[in-house]
Structures are given as C-alpha cells and as structure tokens.
C-alpha cells in the first residue's frame, strides 16, 4: 500500500460521512441552533444580572465562551456515530476492504470540519445580529476560527476513543457529556474566574477550555494574549498524543 493510501482513503471516507450529514440535516441542530439558544438565553436572561445591567458588555464577554462550549459539545456526535456504525457492522465491512486501518477514524474526524465551521459561522453571525462586535480585524477573526476548529478536531479524538470502547451510543453520549460539563462550565466561559472560590480557580487555571477561551478573547476582543495560546497548543498536542493511539487500539479491538 502506497504512502498516499492513508490520506486518500481517509478523504474518501470523510466524503461518505459528509453525505450522511447531508441526508440527515437535523443532525446539525447541535451546531446551529444550540449556540443561538445559549447566546440569547445567557445574554437576555442572565446578562443584565451578571454584568451589572449591561447586556451588550456581557455579550462581548460571553460569545467566545459559547463558541468554545459549542465545539466541545459538538464533539459528542462523532463518538456516538462511530459507536453506531460499529454496532451495525459498518466497520467490519471496512476491515474486509483493502484500505488503511486508521482511515475510517481519520475520515470521520475530517468530516467534522464542516460541523465545526458551521459553529463559527452561526455563532459569530448570530452574535453580530444581536450586537456582538469583534474589536480586531478580519485576519484575527479568521485566526480565532482556525484555532477553535483545530482544537475541536483534537478534542474529537477523545470522543472517538470513547466511541470505540463504550457498549452503546447512549453510553458514549452520557460519558462525553459527563466530561464536557465540568470542562466548559468550570472555565471562564460565562463569568470571570476571579469570582469563583479558590479551589475552583485552581481547576480553571489548568482547564484547557479556559486557555482556549482566553485565546479567542485575545483574537476577537483585542485583549492581552498572555500564555493562553501557548497552553492551547500544548493541550491540542496532548489530546492527539493521548487519544489517537487509544482510539486506534479501541478500534482494533471492536472492529
């Protein structure tokens, strides 16, 4: 098998996954409707109380957090879909074909680029409609989208691993949500971390979501970057180093 076989097979299987999404557009609700609901819910119901009456100021603070939160929860779908395919024997069929062993997993992750791009377009577009304004230029906004999509693709490998080892799609959803809730809410998504108790601040300081959100606020709102980008890149590398081998091992045992 040639060196180009893996990328070629992965792209073919990514195309298969994209056609599956097009045939079931309702599967995109979590990355299209959900960020709009969260932005409207937190801005108009909680924003005035949290930001001392200024919903506009809170929207500026909130949007990068909702963007990061939505891509984190959006990673649930890939694990559920993979587990469903394994249960239906789709991956057994892949094993009988002359394709690279890792191609089905890589193809599934690559197909999610479309879902995560939709998150950026919908969140920033709806945010603009209700009053959010980026305080930097187009290049910084594009860089923010590129960072959050790249982080989402790395995080998706954790969901892929769980999808290959959990027994049912429902178990995958439950496990991933159980991980994502403390990661997204125990961060700077919705309130400044200095309003939290000290023990919780210790968690938020090392939480990768806090650094991702800090990076987004620096790129969208012209705030100081500090070491947020560095720790975001370290987190992305750690996710790949830990979960890609685990996912391939889990896939080898199940499929």
C-alpha positions as CSV (number, residue, x, y, z in Angstrom):
1,X,0.0,0.0,0.0
2,X,1.5,3.4,-1.0
3,X,2.3,6.2,1.3
4,X,-0.6,8.2,-0.1
5,X,-3.1,5.5,0.6
6,X,-4.0,6.6,4.1
7,X,-4.8,10.3,3.2
8,X,-6.6,9.2,0.0
9,X,-8.7,6.6,1.9
10,X,-9.4,9.0,4.7
11,X,-10.7,11.7,2.3
12,X,-13.0,9.1,0.6
13,X,-14.4,8.1,3.9
14,X,-14.7,11.7,5.0
15,X,-16.8,12.3,1.9
16,X,-19.0,9.3,2.9
17,X,-19.6,10.9,6.3
18,X,-20.4,14.2,4.8
19,X,-23.1,12.7,2.6
20,X,-24.5,11.1,5.7
21,X,-24.8,14.5,7.3
22,X,-26.5,16.0,4.2
23,X,-29.1,13.2,4.2
24,X,-29.8,14.0,7.9
25,X,-29.6,17.8,8.3
26,X,-31.4,17.5,11.7
27,X,-28.1,16.1,12.9
28,X,-26.7,19.6,12.7
29,X,-29.1,21.1,15.2
30,X,-26.4,20.9,18.0
31,X,-24.0,23.1,16.0
32,X,-26.5,25.5,14.5
33,X,-29.5,26.1,16.8
34,X,-27.7,25.4,20.1
35,X,-25.2,28.3,20.0
36,X,-28.0,30.7,19.2
37,X,-30.1,29.5,22.1
38,X,-27.2,29.8,24.5
39,X,-26.3,33.3,23.3
40,X,-29.9,34.5,23.6
41,X,-30.5,32.7,26.9
42,X,-27.5,33.9,28.8
43,X,-27.5,37.4,27.3
44,X,-31.1,38.4,27.8
45,X,-31.9,36.3,30.9
46,X,-28.7,36.3,32.9
47,X,-26.6,39.0,31.2
48,X,-28.1,42.0,32.9
49,X,-27.7,40.5,36.4
50,X,-24.2,39.2,35.8
51,X,-22.8,42.3,34.0
52,X,-24.5,44.9,36.3
53,X,-27.1,45.9,33.7
54,X,-25.1,46.0,30.5
55,X,-26.2,43.1,28.3
56,X,-24.0,44.4,25.5
57,X,-20.9,44.2,27.6
58,X,-21.9,40.7,28.7
59,X,-22.5,39.6,25.1
60,X,-18.9,40.7,24.2
61,X,-17.6,38.6,27.1
62,X,-19.9,35.7,26.5
63,X,-19.6,34.9,22.8
64,X,-16.0,33.4,22.9
65,X,-17.2,31.2,25.7
66,X,-20.2,30.0,23.9
67,X,-18.1,29.4,20.8
68,X,-15.7,27.2,22.8
69,X,-18.6,25.4,24.6
70,X,-20.4,24.6,21.4
71,X,-17.4,23.0,19.7
72,X,-16.8,20.9,22.9
73,X,-20.4,19.6,23.0
74,X,-20.3,19.2,19.2
75,X,-17.5,16.6,19.6
76,X,-20.1,14.3,21.2
77,X,-21.7,13.4,17.9
78,X,-18.6,11.8,16.3
79,X,-18.3,9.3,19.1
80,X,-22.0,8.4,19.0
81,X,-21.9,8.0,15.2
82,X,-18.8,5.8,15.3
83,X,-20.3,3.6,18.0
84,X,-23.5,3.2,16.0
85,X,-21.5,2.2,12.9
86,X,-19.5,-0.3,14.9
87,X,-22.7,-1.8,16.3
88,X,-24.3,-2.1,12.9
89,X,-21.2,-3.8,11.5
90,X,-20.2,-1.0,9.2
91,X,-16.6,-1.1,10.4
92,X,-16.5,-4.9,10.0
93,X,-17.2,-4.2,6.3
94,X,-14.4,-1.6,6.3
95,X,-12.0,-4.3,7.6
96,X,-12.8,-6.5,4.7
97,X,-11.8,-3.8,2.2
98,X,-8.2,-3.1,1.1
99,X,-8.0,0.2,2.9
100,X,-5.8,1.6,5.7
101,X,-6.8,0.6,9.2
102,X,-6.9,4.1,10.5
103,X,-8.7,5.6,7.5
104,X,-12.3,5.2,8.9
105,X,-11.4,7.1,12.1
106,X,-9.4,9.8,10.4
107,X,-12.2,10.2,7.8
108,X,-14.8,10.6,10.5
109,X,-12.8,13.3,12.2
110,X,-12.0,15.2,8.9
111,X,-15.7,15.2,8.1
112,X,-16.4,17.1,11.3
113,X,-14.6,20.1,9.9
114,X,-17.9,21.1,8.2
115,X,-19.8,20.9,11.6
116,X,-17.2,22.9,13.4
117,X,-17.0,25.5,10.6
118,X,-20.8,25.9,10.9
119,X,-20.4,26.5,14.6
120,X,-18.1,29.5,13.9
121,X,-20.3,30.9,11.1
122,X,-23.6,30.6,13.1
123,X,-22.2,31.8,16.4
124,X,-20.4,34.9,15.0
125,X,-23.3,35.6,12.6
126,X,-26.0,35.4,15.2
127,X,-23.8,37.3,17.7
128,X,-23.4,40.1,15.2
129,X,-27.2,40.3,14.7
130,X,-27.8,40.7,18.4
131,X,-25.0,43.2,19.0
132,X,-21.6,41.4,19.2
133,X,-18.7,43.3,17.5
134,X,-15.2,42.0,17.0
135,X,-12.7,44.6,18.1
136,X,-10.0,43.3,15.9
137,X,-9.6,42.9,12.1
138,X,-10.7,40.1,9.7
139,X,-7.4,38.3,10.0
140,X,-7.7,38.0,13.7
141,X,-11.3,36.7,13.4
142,X,-10.2,34.1,10.9
143,X,-7.3,33.1,13.2
144,X,-9.8,32.7,16.0
145,X,-12.0,30.4,13.8
146,X,-8.9,28.4,12.8
147,X,-7.8,27.9,16.4
148,X,-11.2,26.8,17.6
149,X,-11.7,24.4,14.7
150,X,-8.2,22.9,15.2
151,X,-8.9,22.5,18.9
152,X,-12.2,20.8,18.1
153,X,-10.6,18.3,15.8
154,X,-8.1,17.4,18.5
155,X,-10.8,17.1,21.1
156,X,-12.9,14.9,18.8
157,X,-10.3,12.2,19.2
158,X,-11.3,11.8,22.9
159,X,-14.9,11.3,21.7
160,X,-13.6,8.8,19.0
161,X,-11.8,6.8,21.7
162,X,-14.9,6.7,23.9
163,X,-17.0,5.7,20.8
164,X,-14.7,2.7,20.2
165,X,-14.8,1.4,23.8
166,X,-18.4,2.2,25.1
167,X,-21.0,-0.5,24.6
168,X,-23.9,1.6,23.3
169,X,-24.3,5.1,21.6
170,X,-26.3,6.2,24.7
171,X,-23.3,5.3,26.9
172,X,-21.0,7.4,24.6
173,X,-23.3,10.4,24.9
174,X,-23.5,10.1,28.7
175,X,-19.7,9.7,29.2
176,X,-18.8,12.6,26.9
177,X,-21.3,14.9,28.4
178,X,-20.1,14.0,31.9
179,X,-16.6,15.1,30.8
180,X,-17.6,18.2,28.9
181,X,-19.9,19.8,31.5
182,X,-17.2,20.4,34.2
183,X,-14.7,21.4,31.4
184,X,-17.0,24.0,29.9
185,X,-18.8,25.4,33.0
186,X,-15.6,25.2,35.2
187,X,-13.9,27.7,33.0
188,X,-14.1,31.4,32.1
189,X,-17.0,30.7,29.6
190,X,-19.7,32.6,31.5
191,X,-18.2,34.6,34.4
192,X,-14.7,35.8,35.2
193,X,-12.8,33.1,37.1
194,X,-11.8,35.5,39.9
195,X,-15.4,35.4,41.1
196,X,-15.1,31.7,41.9
197,X,-13.9,30.0,45.1
198,X,-10.1,29.5,45.3
199,X,-10.3,25.7,44.9
200,X,-12.3,26.1,41.7
201,X,-9.9,28.7,40.4
202,X,-7.1,26.1,40.7
203,X,-9.1,23.9,38.4
204,X,-10.0,26.7,35.9
205,X,-6.3,27.8,35.8
206,X,-5.3,24.4,34.3
207,X,-8.5,23.8,32.4
208,X,-7.7,23.8,28.6
209,X,-11.1,25.4,27.9
210,X,-10.1,28.5,29.9
211,X,-6.9,28.9,27.8
212,X,-8.9,28.3,24.6
213,X,-11.4,31.0,25.6
214,X,-8.6,33.4,26.6
215,X,-7.1,32.9,23.2
216,X,-10.4,33.6,21.5
217,X,-11.0,36.8,23.6
218,X,-7.5,38.0,22.7
219,X,-8.1,37.5,19.0
220,X,-11.7,38.8,18.9
221,X,-11.6,41.5,21.6
222,X,-8.0,42.7,21.4
223,X,-7.3,41.5,25.0
224,X,-3.8,40.5,26.2
225,X,-2.9,37.0,24.9
226,X,-0.6,36.1,27.8
227,X,0.2,32.4,27.7
228,X,-3.3,31.3,26.6
229,X,-2.2,30.5,23.0
230,X,0.8,28.5,24.2
231,X,-1.2,26.4,26.6
232,X,-4.0,25.9,24.0
233,X,-1.4,24.5,21.6
234,X,0.1,22.3,24.3
235,X,-3.4,21.0,25.1
236,X,-4.1,20.2,21.5
237,X,-0.8,18.2,21.2
238,X,-1.6,16.4,24.4
239,X,-5.0,15.4,23.2
240,X,-3.5,13.9,20.0
241,X,-0.7,12.1,21.8
242,X,-3.0,10.5,24.3
243,X,-6.2,9.8,22.4
244,X,-5.2,8.9,18.9
245,X,-3.3,5.8,20.0
246,X,-6.1,4.9,22.4
247,X,-8.7,5.3,19.7
248,X,-6.8,3.2,17.2
249,X,-6.3,0.5,19.9
250,X,-10.0,0.6,20.8
251,X,-11.0,0.4,17.1
252,X,-8.7,-2.6,16.6
253,X,-10.5,-4.5,19.4
254,X,-14.0,-3.7,18.4
255,X,-14.0,-3.7,14.6
